[in-house]
Amino acid sequence: MAFKFVAVFALLAVANAGILPAAQVYHAAPAAVVKTVTPVLTKTVEEYDPHPQYKYSYDVQDAVSGDNKSQFEERDGDVVRGQYSLIDADGYKRTVQYTADPVNGFNAVVSRDPLVAKTVVATAPVVKTFTPVAHYAAPAYHTTYSVPATHVVHH
């Protein structure tokens, strides 16, 4: 099968190279030349802000679903500062404070705080004792079934 593909591709390569003469087709000259003008679309140059600045934040506190998260970020030129927090699945609140600038790159400080203070209550150790239980044979039950008599009437 591979040989067939090689043979077909070789034949196509030879035909494209022009080694095999192709039949020449002659056409009559067009009666009239029609010129069309197409508009050229140019892209507008966007303004470059050498010192970009922005601030944004959001906060979600949904008691029904338990979705609690927030974020704050601000940019002043090439320096970005921000913070975000969310509730992890293990019940801790993760807070990430980050900065980014051309000199130091991206740096983040992560802290995790428990939402509920966990208290440890000291209890006396539980001692399990084993009491042997006598094994008795279960009584045998005999069940009898009675089938009600049916009356068959022939007509």
Long-range contacts (C-beta under 8 A, 24 or more apart in sequence): 51-76, 51-77, 52-77, 53-77, 68-93, 78-102, 87-115, 88-112, 91-115, 91-116
